[in-house]
Amino acid sequence: QVQLQESGPGLVKPSQTVSLTCTVSGVSITTNGYYWNWARQPPGKGLEWMGAIGYGGSTWYSPSLQSRTSISRDTSTNQFTLRLSSVTPEDTAVYYCASDSRGVTGTYDYWGQGTQVTVSS
């Protein structure tokens, strides 16, 4: 059973960088064919895909967020991390990590429970 768990600071001030970590259990993040995604859902809005890191370490980013987003991984701890810089209140959302065993398709096999990030001074 694959499980994902997000962790992060909860409250961030404008202009800061927020770092969120997804801890994966049940499968190695280097397992061939797996892609590890970050998505978010602002209040009252739909789900927005932010980016992904593949089993080989390659990354993909949403064009609208690419300049502020970085995804990395730590294979020793089976975690992958999202960094979003220069945050504004518009970045307030529930942030999710999710797995996709078919590619970067926008459809997900497993999700974390989500972590709330609020950007406020």
Secondary structure as GFF3:
##gff-version 3
##sequence-region A 1 121
A	DSSP	beta_strand	3	7	.	.	.	ID=ss1
A	DSSP	beta_strand	11	12	.	.	.	ID=ss2
A	DSSP	beta_strand	18	25	.	.	.	ID=ss3
A	DSSP	beta_strand	35	41	.	.	.	ID=ss4
A	DSSP	beta_strand	48	54	.	.	.	ID=ss5
A	DSSP	beta_strand	59	61	.	.	.	ID=ss6
A	DSSP	three_ten_helix	66	68	.	.	.	ID=ss7
A	DSSP	beta_strand	69	74	.	.	.	ID=ss8
A	DSSP	beta_strand	79	84	.	.	.	ID=ss9
A	DSSP	three_ten_helix	89	91	.	.	.	ID=ss10
A	DSSP	beta_strand	93	100	.	.	.	ID=ss11
A	DSSP	beta_strand	110	111	.	.	.	ID=ss12
A	DSSP	beta_strand	115	119	.	.	.	ID=ss13
###
